[in-house]
């Protein structure tokens, strides 16, 4: 068995026979290392996700953390960028495992790295809930919001969000194991029973998708009604919020769909389910590098701050070159005027 998908003999398994049940739905990539075109394509996509995600989210952390004034909004977005950055930093180890079919990093990293996707899932969707709720409260209760919304309170809420996300990620830490076969070490998920697998998957689906989805839909509905009766100078912040929410659900719907279909594998093609899990897992991972792209193309404040930051760096670099070349201050000034 290679990669992150642990093949299960579904025909031999029944909930009452006590046979070990190794999940095929955990892990970051949810794909196997084969010579097939699909496997090679998914590996290439995950490499792109890792590279762009690290660079893009690193840039967002730098801009929102050091170049922009700290506000409640930037607190939400820098937390989201940190979540995506941590996941993209873990992804290369999973890619190595998929390509080599060998896990040389030990059991601790097997547990930690393999749970990164679910920590990212929970923290991302919970942050989207916070962003949606915050916008809804701002529009519905502007006076109360102005008096009570502070960066300190927002930071406290973010800490609680991370704690809750970590608690919900515990099953990935508990059931992830390593197994040695000769010179090859596997990092796989062993739920030991179908009932445990169902319990974990349904918890993820309900807590990480259904409940947040209902809250976000409610908040967006309230926002739509309120914004019709208000005069808003700029709708950019709401476009960014809507784009983040839409891309999250587009990226995660296929994964959750095929996880639920896997429980009824007797009525569906096993090949289709396994292929869907591979593609769905990679699409879910793609959400981690899409967010910075949305900030650049939609977020006007982010665009302006990014341009100013790069322009100031270029100006400083040019000034250093002029000083190094022995140019006089008057000469430098005349060049700037020209």
Secondary structure as UniProt FT lines:
FT   TURN            3..4
FT   HELIX           10..12
FT   TURN            15..16
FT   HELIX           37..62
FT   HELIX           63..67
FT   HELIX           72..100
FT   HELIX           106..114
FT   HELIX           116..140
FT   HELIX           142..148
FT   HELIX           151..168
FT   HELIX           170..175
FT   STRAND          176..181
FT   TURN            182..183
FT   STRAND          184..190
FT   HELIX           194..205
FT   HELIX           206..210
FT   HELIX           211..228
FT   HELIX           236..262
FT   TURN            263..264
FT   HELIX           265..267
FT   HELIX           270..298
FT   HELIX           300..324
FT   TURN            325..326
FT   HELIX           329..337
//
